[in-house]
Amino acid sequence: MSILQTIILAIVEGLTEFLPISSTGHLIVCSSLMHIEKEEFTKLFEIAVQLGAILAVIALYWKKFFDFSRWRFYLKLFIGVIPAIVLGSLFSKKIDSLLESPLVVATMLLIGGIVLLFIDSLFKNPRIDHEPEISNGKSFIIGIWQCLAMIPGTSRSAASIIGGMQQKLTRRVAAEFSFFLAVPTMLAATGYKLLQAYKENPEMLRNHENIEALILGNLIAFLVAMAAIRFFIGFLQKHGFKVFGYYRIVVSFILFFLIWKNVIG
């Protein structure tokens, strides 16, 4: 990858990781449009660049993450990430194969977009407006919903937020808990991929150009994700999910057209 390609992918990751529009899907499409070859490192980069986005959550909510007297908060995150760890380890090869399919991304963007058009009216009368009110059981169910995002184009953020609203969380609390749950989930996924890459091809992670790309990508993703999270919480409370639903539907039709014309594939 060139420096410009690295910067573009990092910006896309930072913008889309916490919005309900699928960061993985956008990275796959951007890579295809820029004709980036699916080499070992480019596949790793698309996963490892999530570290920067994770650090943005920790930086914005540092009081919550570093208040070690609130052990129940950490317990809920541990419980919530169990489904993703179990299913991810069982179906890792299948997930990797799906990551190379723009058609899967386009289909899931369309389905998810239709769902987001009706999500605000579907889950009415939320009762939970503060994170401490979320039980361990609700955390586990939200974690199960999050696993839908293993299908590229679904969006981890969308799946976990919808799961939270289904469990009677307000939009704001559902979004924030989705951010919190992203930290152990993405750390586990990224750590696993980095360890796997080091075992299979240690020279790839000793290459200076690769290391520089990872550092630059994560720094940019961190800064962009900070701004995206702040925007999303405020926007969501005022306007809900419909805009993101329409966006997903429009993007999905553009992708179907590009696939049909063999621009990407």
N, C-alpha and C positions, 0 to 999 in steps of 0.2 A: 504493500500500500504506500501511496505517496503521502506527504505531510498534509496536503489539501484534503485527500480522502479521509485521513485520520481525523482531521478537524471536523469535517462534515458529519462523519458517523458519530463523533463524540457529542456534537451539538444535538443531533437527532436523538441520541440516547438520553441526554439531559432533559430535553423538552418533553419526551414522550413516556419516560419510565413511570411517572406517577400520574399521568393523565390516562383516562380510560379508553385509549386508542391503540394500544399495543406497541410497545417499544421494539420488541423482537420483530414484529411484522414490518415496521418501518425500516429497521436496520437491514432486513432481508431485501426489501424492495430497493432501498438506496444502494446497497451493494450491487444488486443486479443492474440498476440503471447506470451506475458508474463502471460497470463491467469489471468489478473486482473479482478475481479468481478465488474460488472456494478452496484455498489452501489451508493447511493446518493452523497457521498463525491467524489468518483472517477469521476463521471460525472461533478461535480462542479469544481474539480481540473483542468480538461481538458479545461475548459473555463477560470477559474480565473488565470491560469498560463500565460495567454496572457498579463496580466498587466505588467509583466517584459519586454516583448517585446515592449509594448507601450512606456515604459519609455526609452527604448533604442533609439527610434526615437526622442523623446523629447530631450534626452541628446546630440545626434549627431547634431540635427538641432535647438539647444536651441536659437540661435540668431533670427531665424524666428518665433519661437513659443512665445518668450517673447518680441518681438518688438510690443508693444501695439498701436503704431501709425499706424500700417498696418492693419486697421480694415477690409479692403476688403478681406484679407487673411482668417480671421476668418469667414467672411460672406460666402465665397466660401465653406469652410469646413462644415458650418452649412447646407447650401443648398445641398451639396453633400451627407450628411448623412441622409437626410429626407427619401428617398426611403427605406433605410435599416430599419429605425425605424418603418415606417408604415407597410411594409411587414413583418418584424420580429414580430411585435405585433399581426398581423393577423394570421400568420401561425406558431407561436412558437411551438405548440404541434406537428404539422406535422414535423417540423424541428428536434425536439427532437427525434422523432421516426426514422428519417433517420440517425441520428447520431450513431445508433446502427447497421448499415448495412454495413459490409465490401463489399458486392456485389455492392451496390450503389457507394462506394468509388472506387472500381476497374473499374467500367464502366465509371465513370466521369474522372478518371485518363487517361483512354484510349482515350476518346473523346477529352479531353483537350490537350493531348499529340499530337494528330494528328493536331489539330488546331495550336499549337505552331510551328510545322514544317513549316507552310506556312505563319505565321503571319508577318514575316519580308518583304516578297515579296507582301503581300496583302495590306499593308498600306505604300505606298511609298510617297515621297515628303512631309515630315512633315513641317509645317510652324511655330509651336510654340516651341521656345527653351528657354523660361523663364516663371516661374510660374506666374508673374503679367499679362502675356498676356492671361491667361486662364479666360474666361468669366464666369459669374454666370450660364448661360445656359449650357455651356460645363461641368461645375462642376456637375450640376444636371444629365446630361446624363451619365457621368462617374459613378455617384452614382447609377443610374439604372443598369448599367453593373455590378457593384459591388454586386448587389443582387443575381446574378447567383451563388455566392459563398455560398448561403444558402443551396445549395445541396452539401453534403460532397464529397470531392474529386475534386471539381471544382477549388478551390484556390481563395481566395479573392484577393490576389496579382495579379494573372493572369487575373482575370476578370476585375479588375479596370485598369490594365496596357493596356490590349487590348482595353478597352473603351477609354482610353486616346489617344492611337494611332489612333483609329477610328476617334477621334476628332482632328487629325492632330498634336498631341504632339510628340516631339522626344522621342526616347526610354528612354533617361535619365530623361527628365521632366515627362514623363508618370510614370516612376518608382518612382520618388521622390514624385509626387502628390499622388500616391497610398499609399506611406508611411504616408504622411500627413493625408490623408483621413482615414487611419486605426486608428488614435488616437481617434477621437470622436466616430467612429463606434464601435471599440472594447471596449472603455470605457463604452459606452451605453449598449452593450451586456453583458459585465462582471458585471457592476453595477446592471443591472436588475437581473441577475442570483444570485448574492450575496444577494440582497435584498429579492428575492423570497425564497432563501434557508433559510435566517434568519427568515422569517415569518413562513415558514412551519416546520423548524426544527432548532430552535436557539441553541440547545445543540450541534449540529454538528459543529458550528462555535465557540463554547466555549471549545471544546475538544483541549487540549494542543498538542497532536500529530498531529491533523489536522492543527492547526495553524502553527506549526513548518514545516510541509510539504509544506504549502502555501508559507511561507517565503523563505524556501530553494529553492523551485521550481522557484519562481519569480526571485530570485537573480541569479540563474544559467541561466534562460531564458534571463535575461537582458544582462549578459556578452556575451553569445553566439550570441544573436541577434545583438549586436553591431558589432561583427566581421562579421556576415553574411551580414549585410547591406553594409558595406564597400566593401566586396568582390563582392557582386551582382552588384553594380553600375559600378564598373570597368570592370567586366566581360561582362556585358550586352552591354556596349558601344563598346567593341572590337569584341564580338562573336555573339551577338544576342540571339535568343530563342531556336535554334534547339537542342542544348544539353539538355535543360530541356524537350523538347518534346520527345526526344529519351528516356530520363530517365523515364518519366511518362509511356511511352508505355511498357518499360521493366518491371517496377514495377507492372503495371496493369496485365500483363501476369503471373507474379509470384503470384500475389494475386488470380487470377482466378484458378491457379493450386492448391494453398493452400486451397481455398474454395472447389474445386472439391474433394480434398483429405480429407476434413473435419478437416484440421489442425486448421483453423479458421472458424468462421461461425456466 
